[in-house]
Every structure is written in C-alpha cells, then in structure tokens.
Amino acid sequence: MNIWQEKREDGKLIWTSRAKIQDFSDSVEDISFCPKVYGLKLAATTLNGRMKIFEPTDYANNINWYIFYHK
C-alpha cells in the first residue's frame, strides 16, 4: 500500500510517494485516515477481514509507519 501526497505547483497537481506499507498478506480493500483531532493514523481493511491501524514513527516526514493496532 502506498501513501501519496498531493501538491499544487504552478496550477498543476503533483503527486509524490511518501511511504510504502508492506504489512499485508492479503489485498487491501479499504483505507481511511482518522479525524484530525486523533492525530495522524490510517486504518486499512483486507479481503480476509483483518484490520490494521498505522501511525507514522516520525510525524515530521511521515515516511515510516508502524502498526498501532491489529485485529
């Protein structure tokens, strides 16, 4: 799963890859960021019904993410 950042430069949208999360053994079916009030977290569900919540190890660059919760 890749995390991309969208920027607008000179009137054009530019997408930059910010992170790649490879902690899945099955296809990712849905992802969602949590509300801003809870901090930067990303939830992902897979085809086999598993859910993982990720949080960046370094909020300054958001490159490395770790599993915050797994069910």
C-alpha positions in Angstrom: 0.0 0.0 0.0 1.4 3.4 -1.0 0.7 6.7 0.6 0.8 9.7 -1.7 0.9 13.4 -1.1 -0.9 15.8 -3.4 0.6 19.3 -4.0 -0.4 22.1 -6.4 2.5 23.7 -8.2 2.1 26.2 -11.0 -1.6 25.3 -11.3 -0.8 21.6 -11.7 -1.4 18.7 -9.3 1.7 16.8 -8.4 1.7 13.5 -6.6 4.7 12.4 -4.5 5.1 9.0 -3.0 5.6 9.5 0.8 5.5 5.9 2.2 5.1 2.3 1.3 3.5 -0.1 3.8 4.0 -3.8 3.1 2.5 -5.4 6.3 -0.3 -7.2 4.4 -0.7 -10.8 3.4 -4.0 -10.2 1.5 -5.4 -7.5 -0.8 -6.2 -4.1 0.8 -9.9 -3.4 0.3 -10.4 -0.1 2.0 -8.4 2.7 3.7 -9.3 5.7 5.7 -7.5 8.4 7.7 -8.9 9.1 11.2 -10.3 12.6 12.2 -7.5 15.2 12.7 -8.3 15.5 16.4 -7.0 11.9 17.0 -3.6 12.5 15.2 -2.3 11.1 12.0 -3.5 7.5 11.8 -4.5 5.3 8.8 -6.9 2.3 9.0 -6.8 -0.4 6.4 -9.0 -3.5 6.0 -8.2 -6.5 3.9 -10.1 -9.0 1.8 -9.7 -11.6 4.6 -11.5 -9.3 7.1 -8.4 -8.1 9.0 -8.0 -4.5 10.1 -4.7 -2.7 10.9 -4.2 0.9 12.1 -0.9 2.5 11.3 0.8 5.6 12.7 4.0 7.3 11.5 7.2 6.8 13.6 8.2 10.4 12.8 5.5 13.0 12.3 7.9 15.4 10.6 8.4 13.3 7.4 5.7 10.5 7.6 7.9 8.1 5.7 8.0 5.1 8.1 4.7 3.8 9.6 4.2 1.2 12.3 1.2 -0.9 13.3 -0.6 0.9 16.1 -3.4 -1.7 16.3 -4.1 -5.0 14.7 -7.3 -7.1 14.8 
